[in-house]
Amino acid sequence: MRIAHISDIHCNYGSDFNSKVFDSAVKLLNKTDSDLVFISGDLTTWGLLSEYKLAKEKLKKINSKIVIVPGNHDERNLGYKLFPEFFGDPSFIHTYKNLSFVGLPSSEPDKDDGRLGRRRHRLIERGIKKGKNLTIVGFHHHLIPVPNSGREKNIIEDAGETLDIILKNEIPLVLMGHRHVPYGVKIHKTLLVNAGTFSCNRTRAHFGHTFNIIDIDNKNITVTVVDITNNKQKKMIKFNLENRHHKNRYYNPDLRME
């Protein structure tokens, strides 16, 4: 299965949203022939009705099936009431062949930080009990600090409890956004992966606009970062599902990933 992981689109009519970059990114995205596109929040900037309408229209350009969770920007200005109207239930469990995908809203109205809470923790456990070979969890906020993303202040409030559930159940993959830089790291037997920003002008240093391609087969999860501006791809992590060993270009800079 191939999942495209995009995040932090930030549709608006001000300076945040780069429509030209978005259109270029979608062209690249559609060429990946992904089975599923997961958007880990911040479709809008202020959670306004006009921004939700713009995001809905823009996302029509994506050819693949899309699943979405809201971000902190989407819940501003009563945006949390608009999200279900435009994009469906922000909490969900979807099953695809041998895979369960648990999507969770980690954001709260008019706050930059977030939390999941016990009810959403139970949803993770319900996803695991579906009995599929793999369970993937996706939400907006990051679970651990992300390098190259500025001073830390927005990890979810119940990160410890969330991490405990994820690690003790050996969930292989968690997908997040929020920090506008791509990143991946393995903790215990779990791969934590962040997507960069798809089309927001608030990029960090030279990271620019990116999205992730996640290829899953019987033995491996391979995460590739797509540089939208330069139309280049670079493998970030290869994660073996059998022994839970991995290769990570961030911490093995001389390692050539086949």
VMD Tcl script that draws the C-alpha trace (Angstrom):
set ca {
  {0.00 0.00 0.00}
  {1.18 3.52 -0.74}
  {0.10 6.41 1.49}
  {0.86 10.04 0.67}
  {1.15 12.06 3.86}
  {0.60 15.81 3.47}
  {0.08 18.47 6.10}
  {-0.27 22.17 6.91}
  {-1.85 23.46 3.71}
  {-3.09 26.68 5.37}
  {-5.66 27.79 2.81}
  {-6.57 31.45 3.20}
  {-6.88 34.67 1.23}
  {-3.95 36.39 2.95}
  {-0.21 35.76 2.91}
  {-0.20 32.29 4.48}
  {-1.33 30.21 1.52}
  {0.73 29.74 -1.64}
  {-1.76 28.68 -4.30}
  {0.89 28.28 -6.98}
  {2.91 25.90 -4.80}
  {-0.26 23.99 -3.93}
  {-1.10 23.41 -7.59}
  {2.45 22.25 -8.32}
  {2.38 19.98 -5.29}
  {-0.90 18.37 -6.34}
  {0.53 17.58 -9.78}
  {3.42 15.75 -8.12}
  {1.09 14.11 -5.64}
  {-1.20 12.77 -8.35}
  {1.79 11.21 -10.12}
  {2.64 9.12 -7.05}
  {-0.35 6.86 -7.69}
  {-1.07 6.64 -3.96}
  {-3.80 4.39 -2.59}
  {-4.58 6.91 0.15}
  {-3.78 10.54 0.97}
  {-3.66 11.38 4.67}
  {-3.83 15.08 5.59}
  {-2.65 15.68 9.15}
  {-4.39 18.97 9.76}
  {-4.20 22.73 9.26}
  {-6.14 22.88 6.03}
  {-6.99 26.48 6.93}
  {-5.28 29.35 8.75}
  {-8.09 30.93 10.78}
  {-10.81 28.29 10.61}
  {-13.07 30.68 8.68}
  {-15.96 29.60 6.49}
  {-14.33 31.19 3.43}
  {-11.14 29.21 4.10}
  {-13.02 25.94 4.52}
  {-14.75 26.55 1.19}
  {-11.40 27.29 -0.45}
  {-9.81 24.16 1.05}
  {-12.72 22.00 -0.08}
  {-12.42 23.33 -3.62}
  {-8.64 22.94 -3.74}
  {-8.71 19.36 -2.47}
  {-10.93 18.36 -5.39}
  {-7.75 18.44 -7.49}
  {-6.35 15.42 -5.63}
  {-7.19 12.20 -7.45}
  {-6.72 9.69 -4.62}
  {-8.98 8.86 -1.69}
  {-8.43 11.38 1.13}
  {-8.72 11.07 4.91}
  {-8.29 14.14 7.09}
  {-7.89 15.15 10.72}
  {-8.11 18.79 11.85}
  {-5.23 20.91 13.09}
  {-5.14 23.70 15.64}
  {-5.71 26.35 12.95}
  {-8.81 24.52 11.71}
  {-10.45 24.79 15.14}
  {-10.15 28.57 15.46}
  {-13.18 30.87 15.23}
  {-15.69 28.01 15.57}
  {-13.91 26.14 12.82}
  {-14.35 22.98 14.87}
  {-18.06 23.20 13.98}
  {-17.26 23.55 10.27}
  {-14.80 20.67 10.00}
  {-17.40 17.85 10.25}
  {-19.64 19.70 7.80}
  {-16.90 19.93 5.17}
  {-14.68 16.92 5.82}
  {-16.55 14.42 7.99}
  {-15.94 12.98 11.43}
  {-12.57 14.17 12.81}
  {-12.22 10.85 14.71}
  {-12.31 7.67 12.68}
  {-11.12 4.10 12.23}
  {-10.82 2.97 8.63}
  {-9.72 -0.48 7.52}
  {-7.90 -1.29 4.28}
  {-7.17 -4.96 3.61}
  {-4.63 -5.82 6.36}
  {-4.34 -2.29 7.77}
  {-6.28 -0.23 10.32}
  {-5.97 3.57 10.19}
  {-6.95 5.50 13.31}
  {-7.40 9.26 12.78}
  {-7.69 11.54 15.81}
  {-8.21 15.28 16.38}
  {-5.47 16.44 18.73}
  {-6.44 20.12 18.59}
  {-8.78 22.14 20.82}
  {-10.73 25.31 19.93}
  {-8.65 28.52 19.88}
  {-5.52 26.87 21.32}
  {-2.19 26.18 19.63}
  {-1.38 23.21 21.81}
  {-3.43 20.04 21.96}
  {-4.30 16.80 23.69}
  {-5.97 13.50 22.89}
  {-7.60 12.45 26.14}
  {-8.86 9.11 27.39}
  {-11.74 8.82 24.90}
  {-9.36 9.06 21.94}
  {-6.89 6.75 23.64}
  {-9.68 4.18 23.73}
  {-10.19 4.73 20.00}
  {-6.55 3.78 19.42}
  {-7.14 0.57 21.35}
  {-10.30 -0.12 19.34}
  {-8.28 0.25 16.15}
  {-5.75 -2.27 17.41}
  {-8.54 -4.74 18.24}
  {-9.67 -4.73 14.60}
  {-7.13 -7.52 14.27}
  {-5.39 -6.20 11.17}
  {-1.70 -6.85 10.59}
  {-0.84 -3.16 10.90}
  {-2.34 -0.26 12.84}
  {-1.43 3.29 11.81}
  {-2.32 6.28 13.99}
  {-2.51 9.84 12.65}
  {-3.10 13.20 14.30}
  {-1.91 16.80 13.94}
  {0.31 17.68 16.90}
  {3.73 16.14 17.40}
  {4.32 13.57 20.11}
  {7.99 14.33 20.74}
  {10.18 17.39 20.00}
  {11.01 17.85 16.31}
  {14.50 19.13 15.41}
  {14.85 22.23 13.23}
  {11.38 23.48 14.14}
  {12.08 26.18 16.71}
  {11.59 26.35 20.45}
  {9.39 23.57 21.81}
  {5.97 24.51 23.18}
  {3.20 22.55 21.45}
  {3.64 18.85 22.23}
  {0.26 17.38 23.16}
  {-0.46 17.69 26.87}
  {-0.92 13.96 27.39}
  {2.07 12.93 25.29}
  {3.34 10.53 27.97}
  {0.11 8.55 28.19}
  {-0.30 8.57 24.40}
  {3.26 7.40 23.85}
  {2.78 4.64 26.43}
  {-0.29 3.26 24.62}
  {1.47 3.40 21.26}
  {4.72 1.78 22.46}
  {3.24 -0.97 24.61}
  {1.00 -2.01 21.71}
  {3.94 -1.85 19.30}
  {2.04 0.30 16.80}
  {4.46 0.46 13.86}
  {3.64 3.92 12.47}
  {2.37 7.28 13.78}
  {1.86 10.19 11.36}
  {1.85 13.86 12.45}
  {2.33 17.40 11.17}
  {2.22 20.86 12.79}
  {5.92 21.78 12.77}
  {6.35 22.46 9.03}
  {9.43 20.24 8.67}
  {9.71 16.58 7.66}
  {11.17 14.27 10.28}
  {11.18 10.66 11.36}
  {12.55 8.73 14.29}
  {12.11 5.26 15.80}
  {11.26 4.79 19.48}
  {11.15 1.21 20.76}
  {9.30 -0.59 17.93}
  {7.39 2.43 16.59}
  {8.19 4.82 13.77}
  {7.14 8.45 14.39}
  {6.91 10.49 11.17}
  {6.18 14.19 10.65}
  {5.26 15.79 7.34}
  {6.45 19.25 6.36}
  {4.22 21.98 5.01}
  {2.49 21.35 1.69}
  {1.73 24.94 0.69}
  {2.15 27.40 3.58}
  {4.51 30.33 3.04}
  {5.80 29.95 6.60}
  {8.59 27.51 5.76}
  {11.70 26.96 7.89}
  {15.20 27.73 6.54}
  {15.81 25.57 3.44}
  {13.23 22.88 4.20}
  {10.71 24.47 1.83}
  {7.53 22.69 0.79}
  {7.41 18.91 1.06}
  {5.21 15.87 1.53}
  {5.93 12.24 2.38}
  {5.35 9.04 0.44}
  {4.98 5.97 2.64}
  {5.30 2.57 0.97}
  {4.17 -0.43 3.01}
  {4.72 -4.04 2.05}
  {4.88 -7.29 4.01}
  {8.40 -6.61 5.27}
  {9.09 -2.86 5.22}
  {7.81 0.66 5.65}
  {9.75 3.10 3.48}
  {9.29 6.85 3.95}
  {10.34 9.17 1.11}
  {10.32 12.97 1.29}
  {9.22 14.79 -1.87}
  {10.73 18.25 -2.35}
  {7.96 20.11 -4.17}
  {10.00 23.12 -5.31}
  {12.88 21.13 -6.78}
  {10.81 18.09 -7.80}
  {13.22 15.73 -6.04}
  {12.74 12.71 -3.79}
  {14.91 11.48 -0.95}
  {14.40 8.38 1.13}
  {14.18 9.31 4.81}
  {13.64 6.00 6.59}
  {13.46 2.31 5.83}
  {11.83 0.35 8.65}
  {11.81 -3.44 8.80}
  {8.48 -4.72 10.13}
  {9.85 -8.14 11.02}
  {12.73 -7.16 13.31}
  {11.82 -3.47 13.74}
  {15.31 -2.37 12.72}
  {15.62 0.75 10.59}
  {17.86 2.94 8.48}
  {17.48 6.67 9.02}
  {19.32 9.20 6.86}
  {19.12 11.82 9.63}
  {21.35 9.76 11.92}
  {23.24 7.68 9.38}
  {24.29 10.45 6.96}
  {26.75 8.24 5.06}
  {24.31 5.38 4.71}
  {23.10 4.69 1.19}
  {19.50 3.51 1.27}
  {18.68 1.06 -1.49}
}
mol new
graphics top color blue
foreach p $ca { graphics top sphere $p radius 0.5 }
foreach p [lrange $ca 0 end-1] q [lrange $ca 1 end] { graphics top cylinder $p $q radius 0.2 }
display resetview
